[in-house]
Amino acid sequence: MSSCDGRVVAITGAGAGIGRAEALLFAQEGAKVVVNDVSADGANAVVEEITAAGGEAVVNTDDISDWDGAGRFVQQAIDTFGSIDTLVNNAGILRDKMFVNMSIDDWDAVIKVHLRGTFCPSKHAVAYWREQSKAGNQKVARIVNTSSPSGIYGNIGQANYGAAKAGIAAFTQILGEELWRYGVFSNAIAPSALTAMTEGLTGYVDRLKEIEERTGWKNPGGPENIVALVVWLGSPLCTSNGKVYDVRAGHVDVAQGWNPGPAYTKEGPFEVAELDEVLPGLLKDAPPQQNMQGEPKNYGV
């Protein structure tokens, strides 16, 4: 018996890249899949690939950052397959620029697709799961969101994308705390994979070449190499809730978010001069913020 036999899985942005790999593996693991993408050609190609292999899938081309579009997407899963069990929020775009050159349109486009595009489908799916729970038919429901190393570590040139992905990481944790009582677990991945969105990131491509040369592993950056985690998180096997996973070729870790660090406590209000004496010592004791390569960041201080 496969991990997702009979489950209904709805995936946004599944016409290419990581979303396509997720759809194919969920179908291989027995799920019925709603393949969403604004590119009808991409979504149709994925559905054809699934059905040719004996699976079940349908196309959805709604804009999931639109409230009504997201509702139609979730309802299509229910109308077509009788339920929705797992929602994978994967759709995303890049508008990378240094902040001094970033326009309001660059900001709004990225925030809309990533944050609204995660909120809207989740809201519609959760309404269905809550209704089912109250009716005595509680689902083993899963939300798998897509954050990014840029969101949990930060990355130069991605103020808009990093802010959106950090928001998704926080959103994931909060839903984990709120929704378990309805049978819903919420987790996220922060993936590194070679897709159309990342092929221009020279440093990442160089690291993949090094892995390939050292290990002989062909195409280590392929999205197919990271999506087993998504299927696990979207299946009844998953025992995780409210977590963000850093995943890349041959590596997965449970990312650690903001936690209280070195501290100074007193009874009463602070004075500026007092903090000037205390804070340098706290900063010295605090571990340096790391970049995506695990190296200390340069903040010019």
GIRA-V975704 format. One record per residue. BURIAL is 1 if it has 16 or more other C-alpha atoms within 10 Angstrom, else 0. D_LAST is the distance of its C-alpha to the last C-alpha in Angstrom with 1 decimal. Layout:
{{BURIAL & D_LAST} {BURIAL & D_LAST}}
This chain:
{{0 & 56.1} {0 & 52.9} {1 & 49.8} {1 & 50.3} {0 & 54.1} {0 & 55.2} {1 & 51.8} {1 & 51.0} {1 & 47.6} {1 & 46.1} {1 & 43.2} {1 & 41.4} {1 & 40.4} {1 & 42.6} {1 & 44.1} {1 & 41.7} {1 & 38.8} {1 & 37.8} {1 & 40.2} {1 & 43.1} {1 & 42.4} {1 & 42.2} {1 & 45.5} {1 & 47.3} {1 & 46.3} {1 & 47.1} {1 & 50.5} {1 & 51.0} {1 & 50.4} {1 & 53.2} {1 & 51.5} {1 & 52.8} {1 & 50.1} {1 & 49.4} {1 & 47.5} {1 & 45.6} {1 & 44.2} {1 & 44.5} {0 & 45.8} {1 & 49.4} {0 & 49.9} {1 & 47.0} {1 & 48.1} {1 & 51.8} {0 & 51.0} {1 & 49.3} {1 & 52.2} {1 & 54.7} {0 & 52.9} {1 & 53.0} {0 & 56.6} {0 & 57.8} {0 & 56.6} {0 & 58.6} {1 & 55.9} {1 & 55.9} {1 & 53.4} {1 & 53.5} {1 & 51.5} {1 & 49.6} {1 & 48.1} {1 & 46.9} {1 & 43.6} {1 & 42.0} {1 & 39.5} {1 & 42.7} {1 & 44.1} {0 & 47.7} {1 & 46.8} {1 & 44.9} {1 & 48.0} {1 & 50.3} {1 & 48.3} {1 & 48.5} {1 & 52.1} {1 & 53.0} {1 & 52.1} {1 & 54.2} {0 & 57.1} {0 & 57.2} {1 & 56.6} {0 & 57.4} {1 & 53.9} {1 & 50.2} {1 & 48.7} {1 & 45.2} {1 & 42.9} {1 & 40.3} {1 & 37.8} {1 & 36.6} {1 & 36.9} {1 & 33.9} {0 & 32.8} {1 & 29.8} {1 & 28.7} {1 & 25.5} {1 & 23.7} {0 & 20.3} {0 & 19.9} {0 & 20.6} {0 & 23.9} {1 & 24.8} {0 & 28.0} {0 & 29.3} {0 & 31.9} {1 & 29.4} {1 & 27.8} {0 & 31.2} {1 & 32.9} {1 & 30.3} {1 & 30.2} {1 & 34.0} {1 & 34.8} {1 & 32.3} {1 & 32.3} {1 & 35.8} {1 & 37.1} {1 & 36.1} {1 & 37.2} {1 & 40.6} {1 & 42.2} {1 & 40.9} {0 & 42.4} {1 & 45.8} {1 & 45.9} {1 & 45.0} {0 & 47.7} {1 & 50.2} {1 & 49.1} {1 & 49.2} {0 & 52.6} {0 & 53.8} {1 & 52.5} {0 & 54.3} {0 & 57.5} {0 & 57.4} {0 & 56.3} {1 & 52.7} {1 & 51.0} {1 & 48.8} {1 & 46.3} {1 & 42.9} {1 & 40.0} {1 & 37.6} {1 & 34.7} {1 & 32.4} {1 & 28.6} {1 & 26.3} {1 & 23.4} {1 & 21.7} {1 & 22.5} {1 & 21.4} {1 & 18.4} {1 & 17.5} {1 & 18.0} {0 & 17.0} {1 & 20.0} {1 & 21.4} {1 & 20.3} {1 & 24.0} {1 & 25.1} {1 & 22.2} {1 & 22.8} {1 & 26.5} {1 & 26.2} {1 & 24.0} {1 & 26.8} {1 & 29.4} {1 & 27.8} {1 & 28.0} {1 & 31.4} {1 & 32.6} {1 & 31.7} {0 & 33.4} {1 & 36.5} {1 & 36.7} {0 & 37.0} {0 & 39.4} {1 & 41.8} {1 & 42.9} {0 & 45.8} {1 & 47.2} {1 & 46.9} {1 & 43.7} {1 & 40.8} {1 & 37.6} {1 & 35.1} {1 & 32.8} {1 & 31.7} {1 & 28.4} {1 & 30.1} {1 & 29.2} {1 & 32.4} {1 & 33.6} {0 & 35.1} {0 & 35.7} {0 & 32.4} {0 & 30.3} {0 & 32.3} {0 & 30.0} {0 & 26.9} {0 & 27.1} {0 & 24.8} {1 & 26.8} {1 & 30.0} {0 & 29.1} {0 & 28.4} {1 & 31.8} {1 & 33.5} {0 & 32.2} {1 & 33.6} {0 & 36.9} {0 & 37.3} {0 & 36.5} {0 & 38.6} {0 & 41.2} {0 & 40.3} {0 & 41.3} {1 & 39.1} {1 & 36.6} {1 & 34.7} {1 & 37.8} {1 & 37.6} {1 & 40.7} {1 & 38.7} {1 & 36.6} {1 & 39.1} {1 & 41.0} {1 & 38.3} {1 & 39.0} {1 & 42.7} {1 & 42.2} {1 & 40.1} {1 & 42.8} {1 & 45.7} {1 & 47.5} {0 & 46.1} {1 & 42.7} {0 & 41.9} {0 & 38.3} {1 & 37.2} {1 & 34.0} {1 & 32.0} {1 & 29.7} {1 & 30.3} {1 & 28.1} {1 & 30.8} {1 & 31.1} {1 & 33.5} {0 & 34.8} {0 & 32.1} {0 & 31.9} {0 & 29.8} {0 & 29.6} {1 & 26.2} {0 & 24.5} {0 & 23.0} {0 & 21.0} {0 & 22.2} {0 & 21.5} {0 & 19.0} {0 & 18.4} {0 & 20.0} {0 & 21.2} {0 & 24.7} {0 & 27.1} {0 & 30.2} {0 & 29.7} {0 & 27.1} {0 & 23.6} {0 & 22.9} {0 & 19.7} {0 & 19.7} {0 & 20.5} {0 & 17.5} {0 & 15.3} {0 & 16.9} {0 & 16.9} {0 & 13.7} {0 & 11.4} {0 & 14.1} {0 & 14.4} {0 & 10.9} {0 & 11.6} {0 & 14.9} {0 & 14.0} {0 & 14.3} {0 & 11.6} {0 & 12.5} {0 & 14.7} {1 & 15.9} {0 & 19.7} {0 & 20.1} {0 & 18.7} {0 & 15.7} {0 & 12.1} {0 & 10.3} {0 & 7.6} {0 & 5.6} {0 & 3.8} {0 & 0.0}}
